[in-house]
């Protein structure tokens, strides 16, 4: 098991320059007043595929050999990783097959298909996406590119925090903490490596939906914990069973206690981001903002980076969420 390093994040940053947008670090005086502290929003929902996942996808595919590229790739994804791989694959001439839940938002399914991927739908309640993906790999020879349990994916995702901290410091600000929506743990692992490598002392908190706080519990117990089967969360992008082994190896000694948010808090955060930041966020992408409002003692009189991780939400349901 190869564990990524800060040097891997730096290398990814250079590799991704021609392919990935340097998204802005935003601030809202109105949201600062409400929080009682300074909130700096890393708006990776503005990537071309609508999420931070583009960073890891491009970094992984760019590192593939010619033989591997010719074999194509297969992945399982709730939607954002799939869209990112499909787009990167299209740009690099690599065929992609994405295993997606049939219950995924249509905007994610259609976006993945639009970028040229072959989509295989599965039932989230009765089938295993990993088994389906591995079977496709065995039959076709395609390379498996997991959504978070991969060192190159983690290093690519970490470039988001690298940019955020650099931009904060250019404003004369030294963040006290970072709030990161967390599913399998790839993004927050990359963020932890980036901040540590840049000498930041910021506390790093995972933010997970109620019932899907596997990273929080895993960091607390010191071993990988799994979630019990339960009904869906509004944060479809964060509904993982357990943390990845590689992300957990990175995170276990680097993260502060995790935070949990409910659906109502997330929906309120989606509305606040729309009104005050003029951003469209999917529920999982707004979980960090929800945590800032749900834990006012944590952010008061301090500076907090909030990762805004995705904006792929179905248009017909967005008004009801944001309202």
C-alpha positions in Angstrom: 0.0 0.0 0.0 1.7 3.2 -1.2 1.0 6.2 1.0 1.1 9.6 -0.7 3.2 12.4 0.6 3.3 16.2 0.5 5.8 15.9 -2.4 3.2 14.0 -4.3 0.7 16.8 -3.8 3.3 19.3 -5.1 4.0 17.2 -8.1 0.3 16.9 -8.8 -0.1 20.6 -8.6 2.5 21.1 -11.4 1.0 18.3 -13.5 -2.5 19.6 -13.3 -1.7 23.2 -14.3 -2.8 22.8 -17.9 -5.9 20.8 -17.0 -7.6 22.0 -13.9 -8.9 25.4 -12.9 -7.5 27.3 -9.9 -10.8 28.0 -8.3 -11.4 31.1 -6.2 -11.2 31.5 -2.4 -14.4 33.4 -1.6 -15.6 35.4 1.4 -19.0 36.8 2.4 -19.3 39.6 5.0 -22.9 38.5 5.6 -21.8 34.9 6.3 -18.9 36.1 8.5 -21.4 38.1 10.6 -23.6 35.1 11.0 -20.7 32.8 11.9 -18.9 35.4 14.2 -15.6 34.6 12.4 -13.9 34.7 9.0 -15.1 32.0 6.6 -13.0 31.4 3.5 -14.8 29.3 0.9 -12.7 27.2 -1.6 -15.2 27.0 -4.5 -14.3 23.8 -6.2 -17.9 23.5 -7.4 -16.7 25.8 -10.2 -14.5 23.1 -11.8 -15.7 22.3 -15.3 -17.3 19.0 -14.2 -18.7 20.7 -11.1 -16.6 19.2 -8.3 -13.1 18.8 -6.9 -13.0 15.2 -8.3 -11.5 16.5 -11.5 -8.1 17.0 -9.7 -7.7 13.4 -8.7 -9.0 12.0 -11.9 -6.6 14.0 -14.1 -3.7 13.3 -11.8 -4.4 9.5 -11.9 -4.9 9.3 -15.7 -1.9 11.5 -16.5 0.3 9.1 -14.6 -0.8 6.0 -16.6 1.5 4.3 -19.1 0.6 4.1 -22.8 -0.4 0.5 -22.4 -2.6 1.3 -19.5 -4.3 4.1 -21.4 -5.1 1.8 -24.3 -6.7 -0.6 -21.9 -9.2 2.0 -20.7 -10.4 2.5 -17.1 -13.4 1.4 -15.1 -14.6 3.1 -11.9 -17.6 3.2 -9.5 -19.0 6.5 -8.5 -22.0 8.3 -7.0 -21.5 10.7 -9.9 -18.8 13.3 -9.4 -15.8 10.9 -9.7 -17.5 9.4 -12.8 -18.0 12.8 -14.5 -14.4 13.8 -13.7 -13.0 10.5 -15.1 -15.2 10.7 -18.2 -14.0 14.3 -18.9 -10.3 13.6 -18.2 -10.6 10.4 -20.3 -12.1 12.3 -23.2 -9.3 14.9 -23.1 -6.6 12.2 -22.9 -8.2 9.7 -25.3 -8.9 7.1 -22.7 -12.1 5.0 -22.8 -14.0 5.1 -19.5 -16.7 2.9 -18.0 -18.5 4.1 -14.9 -20.6 2.1 -12.5 -23.3 4.4 -11.0 -26.3 4.0 -8.8 -29.6 4.2 -10.6 -30.7 6.6 -7.9 -28.0 9.1 -8.6 -29.1 12.6 -9.6 -29.9 12.8 -13.3 -27.5 15.7 -13.7 -24.6 13.4 -12.7 -25.7 10.5 -14.9 -26.3 12.8 -17.9 -23.0 14.7 -17.3 -21.0 11.4 -17.2 -22.7 10.2 -20.4 -22.1 13.6 -22.1 -18.4 13.4 -21.6 -18.4 10.0 -23.4 -18.3 7.4 -20.7 -20.1 4.0 -20.9 -22.5 3.9 -17.9 -23.5 0.8 -16.0 -26.3 1.4 -13.5 -26.8 -0.7 -10.4 -29.2 -0.9 -7.4 -27.6 0.7 -4.4 -29.7 -1.5 -2.0 -29.1 -4.9 -3.5 -25.9 -4.8 -5.6 -22.2 -4.1 -4.9 -20.6 -1.5 -7.2 -17.2 -2.8 -6.4 -18.0 -6.3 -7.5 -19.6 -5.0 -10.7 -16.5 -2.8 -11.5 -14.0 -5.6 -10.7 -16.0 -8.0 -12.9 -15.8 -5.5 -15.8 -12.1 -5.1 -15.3 -11.6 -8.9 -15.3 -13.5 -9.3 -18.6 -12.1 -6.3 -20.4 -8.7 -5.7 -19.0 -9.6 -2.1 -18.0 -7.7 -0.4 -15.2 -9.7 0.2 -12.0 -9.5 3.8 -10.8 -11.2 3.9 -7.4 -12.9 7.2 -6.2 -10.7 7.7 -3.1 -8.5 4.7 -2.2 -5.6 5.6 -4.5 -2.5 7.6 -3.8 -2.6 9.5 -7.0 -6.2 10.4 -6.5 -5.5 11.6 -3.0 -2.5 13.7 -4.1 -4.6 15.3 -6.9 -7.4 16.2 -4.5 -4.9 17.7 -2.1 -4.1 20.5 -4.6 -7.4 22.1 -3.6 -6.2 22.8 -0.1 -2.8 23.7 -1.4 -4.3 26.5 -3.4 -6.7 27.6 -0.6 -3.9 28.0 2.0 -1.7 29.8 -0.5 -4.5 32.2 -1.4 -5.4 32.8 2.3 -1.8 33.6 3.1 -1.6 36.0 0.2 -4.4 37.9 2.0 -2.4 37.9 5.2 -4.6 35.3 6.8 -3.5 32.1 8.6 -6.4 29.7 9.0 -7.2 28.1 12.3 -9.1 25.2 10.8 -10.4 23.5 7.7 -13.9 22.0 7.3 -14.1 19.3 4.7 -17.1 17.3 3.4 -16.0 13.7 3.7 -17.1 10.5 2.0 -14.3 7.9 1.5 -11.7 10.3 2.8 -9.6 11.0 -0.3 -10.1 14.8 -0.3 -9.5 15.3 3.4 -6.4 13.1 3.3 -5.0 15.2 0.4 -5.9 18.4 2.3 -4.1 17.1 5.5 -0.9 16.4 3.5 -1.1 19.8 1.8 -1.6 21.8 5.0 1.0 19.8 6.9 3.6 20.2 4.1 3.0 24.0 4.1 3.6 24.2 7.8 0.0 25.0 8.8 -1.2 24.3 12.3 -4.8 24.4 11.2 -7.1 21.8 12.7 -8.7 19.6 10.0 -12.3 18.4 10.6 -14.2 15.9 8.6 -17.9 16.8 8.0 -20.2 13.9 7.4 -24.0 13.3 7.2 -25.9 11.8 10.0 -25.7 8.0 9.7 -22.6 8.2 7.5 -20.0 9.3 10.0 -17.6 6.5 9.4 -14.5 8.7 9.2 -15.4 10.4 12.5 -15.8 7.1 14.3 -12.8 5.6 12.7 -10.5 8.4 13.8 -12.0 8.2 17.3 -11.5 4.4 17.6 -8.2 4.1 15.7 -9.5 1.5 13.3 -11.7 1.5 10.2 -15.4 1.6 11.1 -18.3 0.9 8.8 -21.8 2.4 8.6 -24.9 0.3 9.2 -27.3 0.0 6.2 -29.9 2.8 6.4 -32.0 5.1 4.4 -30.4 7.5 2.0 -29.0 10.9 3.0 -29.7 14.0 1.0 -25.9 14.1 0.7 -25.7 11.4 -2.0 -22.0 12.1 -2.7 -21.0 11.3 0.9 -22.8 8.0 1.4 -19.8 5.7 1.7 -19.8 2.5 3.7 -16.4 3.1 5.3 -13.1 5.1 4.8 -10.6 3.8 2.3 -7.5 2.1 3.7 -5.1 4.6 2.2 -7.0 7.7 3.2 -7.4 6.3 6.7 -3.6 5.7 6.9 -3.1 9.3 6.1 -5.9 10.7 8.2 -5.7 8.7 11.4 -3.0 10.9 13.1 -3.7 14.1 11.3 -7.4 14.9 11.8 -9.2 16.7 14.6 -12.5 15.3 15.8 -15.1 15.0 13.1 -18.4 16.8 12.7 -21.8 15.5 11.8 -24.6 17.5 10.1 -28.3 16.7 9.5 -30.3 17.2 6.3 -32.0 20.3 7.5 -28.7 22.0 8.3 -27.4 21.0 4.9 -30.4 22.4 3.0 -30.1 25.7 4.9 -26.4 25.9 3.9 -27.4 25.3 0.2 -29.7 28.2 0.4 -27.2 30.4 2.2 -24.5 29.7 -0.5 -27.0 30.6 -3.2 -28.1 33.8 -1.6 -24.7 35.1 -0.3 -22.1 33.5 -2.5 -24.2 33.2 -5.7 -23.1 29.5 -5.9 -25.2 26.5 -6.8 -24.1 23.7 -4.5 -25.2 20.1 -4.2 -26.1 19.0 -0.6 -22.8 17.1 0.0 -20.9 20.0 -1.4 -22.4 22.4 1.2 -21.8 20.1 4.2 -18.8 22.2 5.4 -20.8 25.4 5.5 -23.6 23.5 7.3 -21.0 22.5 9.9 -19.8 26.1 10.4 -23.3 27.2 11.3 -24.1 24.1 13.4 -20.9 24.5 15.5 -20.7 28.3 16.1 -18.3 27.9 19.1 -15.8 26.3 16.7 -15.6 29.1 14.1 -16.2 32.1 16.3 -13.4 34.7 16.4 -11.2 32.7 14.1 -10.4 32.0 10.5 -11.8 28.9 8.8 -11.4 27.4 5.3 -14.6 25.8 4.2 -14.3 23.4 1.3 -17.2 23.7 -1.2 -16.8 20.5 -3.0 -19.6 20.1 -5.6 -22.4 21.7 -7.5 -24.1 18.9 -9.4 -27.7 19.0 -8.3 -30.8 18.3 -10.3 -32.4 21.5 -11.5 -36.0 20.5 -10.6 -35.1 19.7 -7.0 -32.7 22.6 -6.3 -35.4 25.2 -5.5 -37.0 23.0 -2.8 -33.5 22.3 -1.3 -32.4 25.9 -1.3 -35.7 27.1 0.1 
